[in-house]
Amino acid sequence: MTKPKHDHNHKHDHPHDHDHNHNHNHEDDALFPGDETSPAEDQTGGNTVEMFEIELQQANDRALRAFAELDNYRKRVNREIEDTRKYAAIGLMRDMLGVWDDMNRALEAVEKNHNPEAFVDGVRMVHERFTQILERYHCTRIEAVGQAFDPNVHESIAQMPSDDVPANSVIFESQIGFKLHDRVVRPTQVVISTGKAAKGETKEEADNDE
């Protein structure tokens, strides 16, 4: 009986070859990890986007509240400034009403008693009280007579010679000026001395020369 001949040319698949090919395929898949995403990874990415959207919405809400609060503050400050300007003189008005009452009583006294002296006394009292109110609000009289002429607080309306008052000094006031703190409310209208008149020159001639 003849034994079958073995074909030595027949190639057997070695188990290691299968393992090698199998590992090779996994390595090729690992080269492109982004091609496929697992459900867990999809869920994580979705949660991150939702979290960012929530944080963005919260930030927008905070910004809107901040703008609203700032706008309310601006409106409140504007109202306070307007009220301050509108009623700034209310204290002065209250004090002035007292002066008005005194003047009214003085007029009534004259009308009832026909006493001019009482009226003069009443007017004098009103004047004193009015002066006190002005000083209380730091509105004070500008001194002028005998002072050197100061264009910052004086307004010259005329010049004339004087034997008693040196040149460029105030001889007398035609209207009293006042200042509030250090700011001029109105200047004092004054007549300024030009010094002594020349010998043989009358006051009228000196005035005409000017």
Contacts in CASP RR format, 6 or more apart in sequence:
PFRMAT RR
TARGET T0000
AUTHOR 0000-0000-0000
METHOD contacts of the structure
MODEL  1
MTKPKHDHNHKHDHPHDHDHNHNHNHEDDALFPGDETSPAEDQTGGNTVE
MFEIELQQANDRALRAFAELDNYRKRVNREIEDTRKYAAIGLMRDMLGVW
DDMNRALEAVEKNHNPEAFVDGVRMVHERFTQILERYHCTRIEAVGQAFD
PNVHESIAQMPSDDVPANSVIFESQIGFKLHDRVVRPTQVVISTGKAAKG
ETKEEADNDE
92 133 0 8 1.000
92 137 0 8 1.000
95 133 0 8 1.000
95 136 0 8 1.000
95 137 0 8 1.000
96 133 0 8 1.000
98 129 0 8 1.000
99 126 0 8 1.000
99 129 0 8 1.000
99 130 0 8 1.000
99 133 0 8 1.000
102 122 0 8 1.000
102 125 0 8 1.000
102 126 0 8 1.000
102 129 0 8 1.000
103 122 0 8 1.000
103 123 0 8 1.000
103 126 0 8 1.000
105 122 0 8 1.000
106 118 0 8 1.000
106 119 0 8 1.000
106 121 0 8 1.000
106 122 0 8 1.000
106 123 0 8 1.000
106 125 0 8 1.000
106 126 0 8 1.000
107 119 0 8 1.000
109 115 0 8 1.000
109 118 0 8 1.000
109 119 0 8 1.000
109 122 0 8 1.000
110 116 0 8 1.000
110 118 0 8 1.000
110 119 0 8 1.000
134 140 0 8 1.000
134 178 0 8 1.000
137 180 0 8 1.000
138 180 0 8 1.000
138 181 0 8 1.000
139 178 0 8 1.000
139 179 0 8 1.000
139 180 0 8 1.000
139 185 0 8 1.000
140 178 0 8 1.000
140 179 0 8 1.000
141 176 0 8 1.000
141 177 0 8 1.000
141 178 0 8 1.000
142 153 0 8 1.000
142 154 0 8 1.000
142 176 0 8 1.000
142 177 0 8 1.000
142 178 0 8 1.000
142 179 0 8 1.000
142 184 0 8 1.000
142 187 0 8 1.000
142 188 0 8 1.000
144 153 0 8 1.000
144 154 0 8 1.000
144 170 0 8 1.000
144 173 0 8 1.000
144 176 0 8 1.000
144 177 0 8 1.000
144 188 0 8 1.000
144 190 0 8 1.000
145 170 0 8 1.000
145 171 0 8 1.000
145 172 0 8 1.000
145 173 0 8 1.000
146 165 0 8 1.000
146 169 0 8 1.000
146 170 0 8 1.000
146 171 0 8 1.000
147 154 0 8 1.000
147 169 0 8 1.000
147 170 0 8 1.000
148 168 0 8 1.000
148 169 0 8 1.000
148 170 0 8 1.000
149 156 0 8 1.000
149 168 0 8 1.000
149 169 0 8 1.000
149 170 0 8 1.000
149 190 0 8 1.000
149 192 0 8 1.000
152 184 0 8 1.000
153 177 0 8 1.000
153 179 0 8 1.000
153 184 0 8 1.000
153 187 0 8 1.000
153 188 0 8 1.000
154 170 0 8 1.000
154 187 0 8 1.000
154 188 0 8 1.000
154 189 0 8 1.000
154 190 0 8 1.000
155 187 0 8 1.000
155 188 0 8 1.000
155 189 0 8 1.000
155 190 0 8 1.000
156 190 0 8 1.000
156 191 0 8 1.000
156 192 0 8 1.000
157 174 0 8 1.000
157 189 0 8 1.000
157 190 0 8 1.000
157 191 0 8 1.000
158 191 0 8 1.000
158 192 0 8 1.000
159 191 0 8 1.000
159 192 0 8 1.000
159 193 0 8 1.000
159 194 0 8 1.000
159 210 0 8 1.000
160 171 0 8 1.000
160 191 0 8 1.000
160 192 0 8 1.000
160 193 0 8 1.000
160 194 0 8 1.000
160 203 0 8 1.000
160 206 0 8 1.000
160 207 0 8 1.000
160 210 0 8 1.000
161 193 0 8 1.000
161 194 0 8 1.000
161 195 0 8 1.000
161 196 0 8 1.000
161 197 0 8 1.000
161 203 0 8 1.000
161 206 0 8 1.000
161 207 0 8 1.000
162 171 0 8 1.000
162 193 0 8 1.000
162 194 0 8 1.000
162 195 0 8 1.000
162 196 0 8 1.000
163 195 0 8 1.000
163 196 0 8 1.000
163 197 0 8 1.000
165 171 0 8 1.000
165 193 0 8 1.000
165 195 0 8 1.000
166 193 0 8 1.000
166 195 0 8 1.000
167 193 0 8 1.000
167 194 0 8 1.000
167 195 0 8 1.000
168 192 0 8 1.000
168 193 0 8 1.000
169 192 0 8 1.000
169 193 0 8 1.000
170 188 0 8 1.000
170 190 0 8 1.000
170 191 0 8 1.000
170 192 0 8 1.000
170 193 0 8 1.000
171 190 0 8 1.000
171 191 0 8 1.000
171 192 0 8 1.000
171 193 0 8 1.000
172 190 0 8 1.000
172 191 0 8 1.000
173 188 0 8 1.000
173 189 0 8 1.000
173 190 0 8 1.000
174 189 0 8 1.000
174 190 0 8 1.000
174 191 0 8 1.000
175 186 0 8 1.000
175 188 0 8 1.000
175 189 0 8 1.000
176 188 0 8 1.000
177 184 0 8 1.000
177 185 0 8 1.000
177 186 0 8 1.000
177 187 0 8 1.000
177 188 0 8 1.000
177 189 0 8 1.000
178 184 0 8 1.000
178 185 0 8 1.000
178 186 0 8 1.000
179 185 0 8 1.000
194 206 0 8 1.000
194 210 0 8 1.000
197 203 0 8 1.000
197 205 0 8 1.000
197 206 0 8 1.000
198 206 0 8 1.000
201 209 0 8 1.000
END
